[in-house]
């Protein structure tokens, strides 16, 4: 998967959708989106979410990119 959040508009749209789905407890859409993102994009998402939402999203990080996601966090 290639990074998609390098485009600022797309990044804002993706983050907005993820945030909205988290607030409405639509975890299936959050899971699908997180699984489709590049590890660097997942790290970027985690960095802007509240602690509560981060803990929710962490559950959906694919095992094969988990280490890269955490290494990419600031």
N, C-alpha and C positions, 0 to 999 in steps of 0.2 A: 504494500500500500504506500502510495506517495503522499507527502504532506499536502493537505488541501487548505490549511489555514494560513498559508503565506499571503494569500489575497485578503486584504483587510476587510473588504465588504463581506466576503464569504465567511471569514472568521467571525465577524459580528453576528451574522445570520445563524451560523452553526451554534455559537455560544448562547444566543438568545433562545433558540429552539431547545437546547439541552436544559437551560435554566427553566424554561416554561414547563417542559416535561417533568423535570424533577419536582417542581412546585405542585404539579397536578398528579404526581405519583404514577406517571406513565412510564414505568421502568422498561417496558419492552422496547419503546422507541429510543430511550437512553442507551440501553444495551446494544441495540443494533447500530446506533451511531458511533458509540465508543469503539465497538469492534471493527468498524470500517475505517477508523482514523489511523494515521501514522503515529508511531510512539511519541514523536516530538509534539504532535498536535494534542495528544492525550495529556501530556505533561503541561502544555499551555492551558488546557481546559482546567486541570486540577488547580493550577496556580491562581485562577480568578474566581473559583467557587468558594462558598462558605465552607467551614469545617464540616458541617452537617451534610452538605451536598457532596463534598469530597469523599466522605466515608461511603456514601451511596454509590458514587461512580467507581471507586476503587474495586468494588465487587465485580464490575464488568470488564476490567482490563484483561485482555487475553493473556494467558499464561506465557505464551511464547514471546511476548514483548514486555512483560512485567518489569524485568530488570532494566531494560533500556528506558522505560518510562521514568522509573525512579532515579536513574542516573542523570536524566535530562532535567530534572527539577532544579530550580534555583534554591 
